[in-house]
Amino acid sequence: MKNSEFTNKDEKVCRLCEHGRLSTDKSAVVCMKKGIVDPDGKCRKYVYDPLKREMKTRLGLGEFSAEDFAL
């Protein structure tokens, strides 16, 4: 699997990088390679970490009744 299957080119940001750790107030990223950087920053050392992805909320399936399933 390539990282490009899951990431968008615009989403190569430091907050999703394997080398960075988001600060407690979420205003900066502490990077092992570059030091303290902006969460939306970019660099050549970027490596995607899928565990840092924030999932989008799912839409509800709606309300169903017994009449919806009757034949």
Backbone bond lengths (Angstrom), bond angles and torsions (degrees), N, CA, C in turn:
res aa  C-N    CA-C-N  psi(-1)  N-CA   C-N-CA  omega(-1)  CA-C   N-CA-C  phi
1 M - - - 1.441 - - 1.523 110.26 -
2 K 1.268 115.86 133.22 1.454 120.10 176.20 1.520 109.12 -95.50
3 N 1.326 115.63 152.01 1.457 119.84 177.90 1.517 111.72 -64.39
4 S 1.323 117.91 -27.01 1.455 120.89 -176.87 1.529 112.13 -66.66
5 E 1.329 117.92 -18.46 1.457 120.19 178.38 1.526 111.28 -69.15
6 F 1.306 117.18 -28.58 1.453 121.32 -173.51 1.513 113.71 -108.57
7 T 1.299 118.76 -19.51 1.452 121.09 -176.58 1.513 110.83 -111.20
8 N 1.281 114.46 153.42 1.448 121.81 174.23 1.525 106.77 -95.20
9 K 1.313 119.15 148.95 1.460 120.82 -179.10 1.518 111.57 -59.36
10 D 1.323 117.30 -31.09 1.458 121.23 -179.72 1.528 111.67 -76.43
11 E 1.331 118.33 -13.49 1.451 121.56 -174.72 1.520 112.96 -97.22
12 K 1.311 119.25 15.33 1.458 121.35 175.49 1.525 108.08 -81.01
13 V 1.321 115.69 78.70 1.454 121.82 -176.86 1.523 109.94 -119.40
14 C 1.311 116.22 156.34 1.461 122.14 -174.08 1.528 113.52 -61.29
15 R 1.320 118.81 -29.42 1.465 119.58 -178.90 1.528 112.48 -69.32
16 L 1.348 118.29 -16.32 1.460 122.57 177.78 1.525 112.62 -105.50
17 C 1.324 117.50 7.12 1.459 122.20 -175.21 1.528 111.20 -86.74
18 E 1.314 115.13 147.98 1.455 122.53 178.77 1.532 111.86 -65.90
19 H 1.320 117.95 -28.91 1.457 122.17 -176.03 1.528 113.87 -84.41
20 G 1.332 117.93 -13.50 1.457 121.38 -174.31 1.510 113.58 -104.09
21 R 1.321 115.67 151.14 1.467 123.00 174.56 1.523 107.28 -126.04
22 L 1.320 116.70 124.64 1.452 122.21 -178.48 1.518 109.69 -70.90
23 S 1.333 117.36 135.73 1.465 121.18 179.20 1.521 110.26 -69.98
24 T 1.330 116.91 166.08 1.460 120.86 -176.06 1.520 112.67 -64.27
25 D 1.332 118.02 -33.79 1.465 120.13 178.92 1.535 112.27 -89.32
26 K 1.324 117.52 1.87 1.467 125.13 176.53 1.525 113.92 60.07
27 S 1.331 116.92 25.85 1.456 119.83 178.92 1.523 112.45 -101.49
28 A 1.346 117.35 -8.50 1.461 121.33 -179.74 1.524 109.78 -151.59
29 V 1.327 114.34 163.37 1.457 121.57 176.46 1.522 107.44 -120.34
30 V 1.318 116.71 132.93 1.452 121.55 175.26 1.523 106.77 -95.03
31 C 1.312 116.08 109.06 1.458 122.94 -175.40 1.521 110.02 -98.95
32 M 1.341 116.93 136.19 1.460 120.98 178.33 1.526 111.16 -69.66
33 K 1.316 118.35 -22.99 1.465 122.52 -177.27 1.531 112.99 -95.26
34 K 1.351 116.56 -39.89 1.466 120.53 -171.31 1.529 114.66 -114.23
35 G 1.319 118.98 -10.77 1.464 121.18 -177.47 1.515 110.98 94.31
36 I 1.312 117.71 -143.29 1.460 121.95 -179.34 1.526 108.82 -86.01
37 V 1.345 115.10 124.27 1.464 120.95 -176.75 1.523 110.08 -135.83
38 D 1.317 115.23 169.10 1.463 123.29 177.36 1.539 109.51 -71.18
39 P 1.351 119.45 139.37 1.474 120.77 179.13 1.525 113.83 -58.39
40 D 1.333 117.38 -28.50 1.460 121.24 179.76 1.526 112.07 -96.92
41 G 1.324 117.15 11.96 1.459 121.64 179.89 1.518 112.00 -74.55
42 K 1.334 116.03 170.61 1.459 122.21 -179.03 1.526 108.80 -139.89
43 C 1.343 115.43 153.30 1.459 120.00 171.74 1.520 109.58 -156.38
44 R 1.321 117.53 173.84 1.468 122.17 -177.89 1.523 112.54 -73.75
45 K 1.304 118.59 -18.28 1.466 122.20 -177.11 1.520 112.79 -84.81
46 Y 1.318 118.44 7.93 1.460 123.52 -175.78 1.530 111.93 -59.35
47 V 1.342 115.56 128.97 1.462 122.80 172.87 1.523 106.34 -134.32
48 Y 1.321 117.19 121.23 1.458 122.11 -175.86 1.522 111.69 -66.56
49 D 1.346 116.34 133.71 1.462 122.72 175.60 1.525 107.45 -117.81
50 P 1.344 118.74 106.07 1.470 121.16 -175.12 1.525 113.70 -65.41
51 L 1.313 118.60 -20.36 1.458 120.25 -179.98 1.523 112.92 -75.15
52 K 1.309 118.09 -13.63 1.470 121.68 178.96 1.521 112.73 -91.30
53 R 1.308 117.10 -5.63 1.461 121.36 179.95 1.518 109.74 -68.10
54 E 1.319 117.72 133.94 1.463 122.71 174.83 1.522 107.26 -92.34
55 M 1.313 115.77 120.95 1.450 120.97 -176.32 1.521 110.95 -73.02
56 K 1.319 115.79 145.15 1.455 120.93 175.91 1.520 108.46 -77.19
57 T 1.321 116.55 149.21 1.457 119.56 178.85 1.518 109.64 -72.93
58 R 1.304 115.73 141.84 1.459 120.49 179.81 1.517 110.17 -83.96
59 L 1.293 114.72 148.95 1.455 119.50 174.75 1.519 108.32 -77.25
60 G 1.314 116.10 144.20 1.456 120.11 179.21 1.519 111.78 -66.38
61 L 1.310 116.44 153.57 1.453 120.55 179.79 1.514 112.21 -80.19
62 G 1.298 117.61 -13.75 1.443 120.41 179.16 1.515 112.16 98.84
63 E 1.290 114.63 176.13 1.469 120.84 179.47 1.522 108.90 -99.65
64 F 1.317 116.85 130.41 1.452 122.07 178.78 1.519 109.33 -120.44
65 S 1.306 115.92 152.53 1.463 121.45 176.55 1.524 108.79 -121.90
66 A 1.320 117.10 173.68 1.455 121.81 179.36 1.532 111.26 -64.85
67 E 1.327 118.10 -28.12 1.463 122.43 179.18 1.531 111.51 -65.55
68 D 1.326 117.36 -29.10 1.450 120.92 179.80 1.516 112.49 -66.78
69 F 1.337 117.27 -24.20 1.454 121.26 -176.82 1.530 112.37 -107.38
70 A 1.299 118.76 2.18 1.461 121.67 179.96 1.528 109.28 -79.55
71 L 1.341 114.36 145.38 1.464 118.97 177.94 1.488 112.61 -94.04
